[in-house]
Amino acid sequence: MAETDTEDTELRVMVMRYRRMEEETTDPMAMRFLRDIVSELETELNELRKK
């Protein structure tokens, strides 16, 4: 597996984990923070896929 494939997989797993945490949280501040993290990870994932 190429390095970019590994990075892609790791980022997708992280996105799924943070989305799950976002679904489970009841704290509005935490939810917003998790949304920001997911957004940043998705941006990074999209940039990686463009390479």
C-alpha positions, 0 to 999 in steps of 0.5 A: 500500500502506498503512503498516500493510500495509508494516509487516505485510510487514516484520515477516513477513519479519523473522520468517521470517529469524529463524526460518531463523537459528534452524533453522541455528544449533547454539549453544543460547544463540543458539537461545534468543535467536533464539526470544525475538526471533521471539516478540517479533516475532510479538507485535508482528505480532499487535498490528498486525493487531488495529488 
